[in-house]
Amino acid sequence: MIFSAHVAGSGRAFPSHGLTLFVYRCMRISFLAFFLVVLSVQLLPAASASAQRLRDQVVQLPLKDESLLGAFKKIESQTGFRFMYRKSDVRHILHLNMPAGQQYLADVLEHLLAPNALTFRQVDNRILIEPAATIKPAAAAADSTTSVTGRVTGDDGNPVIGATVIVKGTRKGAITNEDGQFTIREVREKAVLVVTSLGYRQMEFPVNDRAYLSLQLPLQSGGARLNEVVVVGYGTQQKREISGSIGKVGALKPEENIVSNSISALQGRVAGLQITNTSAEPGRMPHFSIRGVQTTQSNYTGSGNNPLIVVDGLVIDAGPEGENANFSMFNLNPQDIASIEVLKDAASAAIYGARGAQGVIMITTKKGTFGAKPVVTINSYAGTTRSHFDYRPLNTAEYGALFTEARRNRMGDIDRLISAGGLPPAEEAQLNDEKELLALQIDQLDLGASDINWLKRVVPRNAATHNIQASVSGGSNQTSYYLSFGKFSEESAVGLGRLDRYTGKLALTQKVNRWLKAGADISVSKVKRDGIFEAMGAAIKARPDTPDSLKKTGAGAWDYSYGYQEHPLGALHTYHKNLRETWNYTGNFFAEATFSKNFSLRSMIAGSRSEDEQEYFMSPFSYQGQATSGNYTSEGNKGLRYTLNNVLSYRFNYAKLHADVLLGQEFTGNQYRTAAYNYQGFPLIEALWQPGNAAVATNFYASGNRFYEEYSESYFLRSNMNWEGKYLLSFSLRRDGTSKLSNNRYAWFPAVSGGWIISDEAFLKGNPLLSYLKVRTSYGITGNIRPIGLYDTRDLANSVLYLNEPALRLHTMLGNPDLKWERTRQHDIGLETRFFNNRLSITAEYYVKKTDGLLTSRQIPFSSGGFVSQRVNVGAMTNRGVDLAVSLASRPGNFHWEVSAVANINRNKVTELRDSIMGYGIYFAGGPQGYVQIGQPLGLLQLYNSLGVDPQTGDLVYEDRDKNGIINQKDMVYVPVAQPKASGGFTIDLGWKNFSLNTQLAFTLGNKIYNFSEQVYRNYDYDIYTGVVNNKPTWVLDRWQKPGDRSYYPRAVVGPHGAGQTTDWNVQPSTHYLFSGSYLRCRNITFAYNLPSALIGKAGMQQVRLYAAAQNVFTVKDKRLLANDPEQMIETGMQQDVAPLPRTFSAGIDLRF
C-alpha cells in the first residue's frame, strides 16, 4: 500500500503559509467531512423503530454501576423501542457496567440479561423481558458443582472491564468488574465458559474442576477498543476522550517480536514513528524519530532528534540509540512492558515542555492486580542468526585479471597519446616511464597458490540466540505484586564474541488504608559484551591469495604477507581482551493519597543508576599493539538520573460537563562521571599481560576524566473537559528551567486541543454503516534542550603539562550565555473513523511543525583569544506531513483475519540559516561533502551530475553546468538523500481455530542512498596506507570492457583518465553512485499453535503456545543498489562496508498457569 499527497499547482507537497491559512484549511476539511457524512446519512434508507430488527439497531450505552432499569431508560431514549417486564424480575439487578462505544442492541441486551437468567424477544416496537429457561442436560445431574472465580485480561495483560462470561449451554453467567474479575456459582466441573467483549474475539475456556481461572482474550481489531485506557503524561485517559495524537502498542508478544530491545518491536506499527536498525552487532539499539528531523544536530551527534523516553515516570533524554550515560533501552526487558504510547503532537507532548519537541515515548511496565490469584508465565525460545551477503570477494583469478586489465587500459591510453603525436619530449618520456612501471607491476604481481574467500572464512557460522523469561503476578485485596526474571543471549553473527543480558523486576503496591496507597517498582539488569568484534572490511579487502595461516616474525609478532595489509585472522583478533559490562538499577517509589472520590495527590521519586566498565587490550604481538608493545585501556562510567514529582488531580461533573484538572511540580537531576586510563609497554609473555606489568602509564585519556551534572525544575497544569462525552477540550501549560542555560534559563510551553465526536450526534446515531467519527485539532509549543551541551554557555579550560609543570589551557569553543532552547510550534488536525461495527478503522492526520532557534556552531577568528567556534541559535526549519493508519478485520469466526497499515508522509525544509548554504563536513575521506541549504531538506550531498559512461572510452561523463568546458566544483549539484518521503509498515494476522500466522513488514519510499563503497572499490590503484591493491566484491566485474559497450559502470583503469585526465576521474563523488533507497522488508513471520484448553486444563495450565518465527526474511530494493541492507543507510544516506542485519530462525514455547 503506497500513500502520497500533493497539492495541485503548488509544485510542493505541502504549501507553507501562516496560521490564518492553516485555520482556514482546518475549517474547510472539517466542513467537507461533515458534508460527506450528512450526505451519506441522507442517502441511507430511513427505517422506523417498529420496522427495525434488534440486530440492526445500534446504540451507545456506557454504563458504570448502573441498574438494569436505568439501562432500559437509556435505551428507550435512544430508540423507539419500549420495554415490558415484571418489576420482580429486574428491580434487584444493580451495578451493571458496559464500555463506551457503539454496539448492536441485541448484543447489548444479551450482555445485560444473560448473566441474570433473563431473556428477551421483540414484538413490533416492544421488547419483552422474561425469565430464561435453564438448560440442564441429563448428564448434569450426576456432576458436582462449584463456585468459579476468575479474571479476564486482554493481550496486553490489562483487565477487560464489562466482559460477559457465560456457562456454555445455560443462561448462567457474570460480567467482569473494573479489575476484570468475575464469580459464577454452581458451575459443573466439566463446564465450558464462553467469554465475549466488545472489540475482542469470542473465546471458550473449560473449567476442568478449577476454582480459579485466568482468561486471556485476543484483540479483535486494533481500532475497535475506544474504551481502552491510554497512558498520557502524568495520567491516563480513555481513547475516545483524547483530542491529541497518540499511538499505542500493547504488550509485546514474544513470539511476534523476537527482538532484543523494545524499540525495534515498534517498527512499522505506529504512523509517524520511523525506526532504523543501523548495525548487526548484538545489543545495538536502533535510531528512531517521530515526524521527521527537527534539528541540525543530527548531522553531528544524532542525539537531538530522538524522542523523549519516559519509563514508569522516569524521564530519560535518550541519545541516538535510545541510551545515555544513565540508562539504555537495551537494559529493559521487552516482556516486562505492559504498553507503549507514542505522543506525537504538541497537545500530547507539551506537558513535557522543553523536552517534548521530538515527541515522547511512554513505556509502562507490568504490575500486579489486586484480588487476583497468582499467574505464572514462562517463555523461552532458541534460534540461529546469520548475516547474508549479496556478494563475495573476487577469487584469485578474478583479482589478477582485473589488476592486469586496469593497467593495460592505461597502457593503451598512453600508446594512443604517443601515436597522436605533438607531445613535448619530456612529457612523452614521462609517459613511457609510466608504461614501463605499469608493465613491471603486472610482472611482479606474483599471485600465490591460495584462493580463499576471506569473507566466508571470517563470517563462517550460524550464531546462536536464546531467551528465557519467567514471571509471576497476582495480589490480595490489599497487595499486588509482579516479579520477573530473564536472560537473553546472542552470539555475533559477523565476527567474534557474544552478548548476555540478565534482568530482574519486582513491582509491589500496597493499600495502606482506604485513602492511602504506596508502591515500589525496582528493576536490575546486567549486560555483558564479551569479545564482540568484526573484521568484515579487512576480509573483503584482503588479497584472495593471502596464505591461510597468520605469518609471524621470529619474536612471535604478527607479520604481513603483502605490503602492510593486515591478515584477516589477525584483524579479527585485534583485541586480546575486549570486555564491556554494564549494571543498571532503575526504580520508582510512590505514594498516592485519595482525599475524596475525585481528589488525589500522587508523589513519586524515580531514578536510574548505571555503572559501565570497559576493558580493551591489544597484545604486543598484534598489528595495532606492536608500535606501543601492547596497549591496555580501561574506561569507567557512572551515572545517576532521578526525577521527583508531585501531582494533584481533581475530577468533577457538573450537569453534562465532565472535567479533570492536574497540577504538578517536577525536579530532575542528572549526574555523570567518567574515568579512563591507558598503559603501554608490556612484556612478550602472555602471563604478564596485566596493567601492573606495563612500562608506561600514559596521560592520553586524562582529558576524558570528567564529571557532569545538570538539573531542571518544572511546574505544569493540564485540564481535560468534555460535554456530553462528545465535545472535547484540553489545554496544558508548563514552565521549565534548566541549569544548562544562563540568561534564558526559563521558558513557557502551552498547548490546546479540541475534538468533536460527530457519530454521537442524533443525526448519526443508529447508522449501520458508520460506527464512529471524530474530528480533532491541536496547537502547541514544545522545546528541545538535548542538543545543548552541559557547559556550552561557559568558557572552559583544562589542565595540561607545560615544561613539566601544570598549566591551564582554554577550550577551543567560546561559551555563549545567550543560548536558548530550540522551540517547535506544531499544528495538528486529525480525523478518526470506524465502519461496519468497528471492523474498518481509518485515522488520518495532517501536521505542521515549525522549529526556530536551531543550534549550530559558528566559526570565529583565532585572534579572539584562541577560540575557534561558538554555539549559537541560528536557523529554522519546517516539517509538514500526513500520518495514516488503516485497519480491517474479519467477522468473528473460526477463521479470522486482520490487516493493518501505517504510513507517514513527511516533507522537511530548512527555512533559515546563518548563511544561505553551510557545509558540515565529509562523512568519509574521499566521499561527498554534506551541506545544509535554505529551501532544501536536511541531508544534502554535493555531487557531480553523471551523464553516464562514454561507450567509446569507458569513462564517466559529467555535466558541465556552467558550459565553460572545465569540470570543477562549480558544476556540482546538491542532492537530498537521507530523508524518506514516506515510511511505514503492514501487519497481517491470520487465525484458524488454534492456529495463527502473523506477518510484519516495514518500508520506506523516496529516499536516496549514496553507495560510497562502490565508489571506493572501483579504484584499482594501490592503497596509500598498505601499498597493496585491495580486493573487491564481485560486482566490480560488471564494467565497460571494449569500445561500443553499453555499460552502466566505467572501465577498470589506473592513472590519469577521463576528460579531466585525473587519477580519480571515474571515482569522483557523483550521482552515478546514487541509487534509490526505497525498500520493503519482511521483518517478522510467526506461526503459532495454542494447545486445546481441554487438554492442558487437566494439568492446571491456562495456555501452552508453540511457535516458530523468522526475522528479516527478505528485502525488496533497487537492484542497482549494490549494498547489503538499505535500511542501515537511512540515517546518513551513505553506504559503507557494514554487515547486513542478520536473518534469524527460532522456535519457542509460551506457558501460562
Buried (B, 14 or more C-beta within 10 A) or exposed (E): EEBEBEEEEEEEBBEBEEEEEBBEBBEEBBEEBBEEBBEEBEEEEEEEBEEBEBEEBBBBBBBEEBBBBEBBEBBEEBBEBEBEBEEEBBEEBEEBBBBBBBBBBBBBBBBBBBBBBBBBEBEEBEBEBBEBEEEEEEEBEEEEEBEBBBBBBBBBBBBBBBBBBBBBBBBBBBBBBEBBBBEBEEBBBBBBBBBBBBBBBEBEBBBBBBEEBBBBBBBBBBBBBBBBBBBBBBBEBBBBBBBBBBBBBBBBBBBBBBBBBBBBBBBBBBBBBBBBBBBBBBBBBBBBBBBBBBBBBBBBBBBBBBBBBBBBBBBBBBBBBBBBBBBBBBBBBBBBBBBBBBBBBBBBBBBBBBBBBBBBBBBBBBBBBBBBBBBBBBBBBEBBBBBBBBBBBBBBEBBBBBBBBBBBBBBEBBEEBBEEEEEEEEEBEEBEEBBEEBEEBBEEBEBBEBEBBBBEBBBEEBBBBBBBBBBBBBBBEEBBBBBBBBBBBBBBBBBBBBBBBBBBBBBBBBBEEEEEBBBEBBBBBBBBBBBBBBBBBBBBBBBBBBBEEBEEEEEEBBBBBBEEBBBBBBBBBBBBEBBBBBBBBBBBBBBBBBEEEEBBBBBBBBBBBBBBBBBBBBBBBBBBBBEBBBBBBBBBBBBBBBBBBEBBBBBEEEEEEBBBBBBBBBBBBBBBBBBBBBBBBBBBEEEEBEBEBBEEEBEEBBEEBEEBEBEBBBBBBBBBBBEEBBBBBBBBBBBBBBBBBBEBBEBEBBBBBBBBBBBBBEEBBBBBEBBBBBBBBBBBBBBBBBBBBBBBBBBBEEEEEEEEEEEEEEBEBBBBEEBBBBBBBBBBBBBBBBBBBBBBBBBBBBBBBBBBBBBBBBEBEEEEEEBBEBBBBBBBBBBBBBBBBBBBBBEEEEEBBBBBBBBBBBBBBBBEBEEEBBEBEBBEEEBBBBBBBBEBBBBBBBBBBBBEBBEEBBBBBBBBEEEEEEBEEEBBBBBBBBBBBBBBBBBBBBBEEEEBBBBBBBBBBBBBBBBBBBBBBBBBBBBEEBEBBBBBBBBBBEBBEEEEEEBEBBBBBBBBBBBBEBBBBBBBBBBBBBBBBBBBBBBBBBBBBBBEBEEBBEEEBBBBBBBBBBBBBEBEBBEEBBBBBBBBBBBBBBBBBBBBBBBBBBBBBBBBB
